[in-house]
């Protein structure tokens, strides 16, 4: 499956950069014997409040601190990339699934139709938005469903300009959980059936349902939302059964940093009990191995997941183009 969303198409990036409220991180993907390998990575924590992931308000509150952390991460990873994939937190954009019975023949007309469709629900003027779309599902009745991502253009520029301050060009922009989705799809595993992907970060939780390799559901809940993960998954499962003709999940994947120490393990037990199925970890090394064989801490693996996913998706898109 190609990358679910990018605001600017480009050749495969030299590296991926993630800018999140808790840290900035960088990863480089290469190949050894034709197999993808994580050649280098680094994670630099950020001071509290330096980044505030928001759909409608300024996100970067301590630019010098973020740029300095990004420079340190690049130094530790031993890379000076020129073209990078930029991964932003999910709350910086809105992801929707929009269906049309008939699709205009021209891309410009389709984009105008989508902008008109989402104009009333967008929390900011749609003319000020970056918009990305990709086909999710072509239905038997002739209709087409699109994954649509919108974000305020000036807020996207806040993140892009951080890369520019560090001497890099963000040729591709993606969201963390969409990177995780691409990671899951790139892993050499059976992709048939319905998947549930749960990505839990300190400031948000996102839930995705895939049918084979197509996204059919996306929901994200911010830190301030008064909704427990178990309730969120329960509501998602009810919607899946009632509205999406769900017959049961073939796989359930869980990953992320969690909101408190040990939270991911507790969530895994809760989800397994509630759904009656084993819950697997989102593991970037199923898609790309590490150059060294040293054991990596779970929080490092969680940070690498969207970075490896966005690079794997970009390379897949370049090959299929």
LINVENDA-V439694 format. One line per field, one symbol per residue. ss: DSSP state (A for helix, B for strand, O for the rest). A space follows every 10 residues. Layout:
ss->???
//
This chain:
ss->OOOOOOOOOO OOOOBBBBBO OOBBBBBBBB BBOOBBBBBB BBBBBOOOOO BOOOOOOOOB OOAAAAAAAA AAAAAAAOOO OOBBBBBBOA AAOBBBBBBB OOOOOOAAAA AAAAAAAAOO OOOOOAAABB BBBBBBBBOO OOOBBBBBBB BBAAAAAAAA AAAAAOOOBB BBBBBAAAAA AAAAAAOOOO OOOBBBBBBB BOOBBBBBBB BOOBBBBBBB BBOOOOOOAA AAAAAAAAAA AAAOOOOOOO BBBBBOOOOO OOAAAAAAAA AAAAAOOOBB BOOAAAOOBB OOOOOOOAAA AAAAAAAAAA AAAAAAAAAA O
//
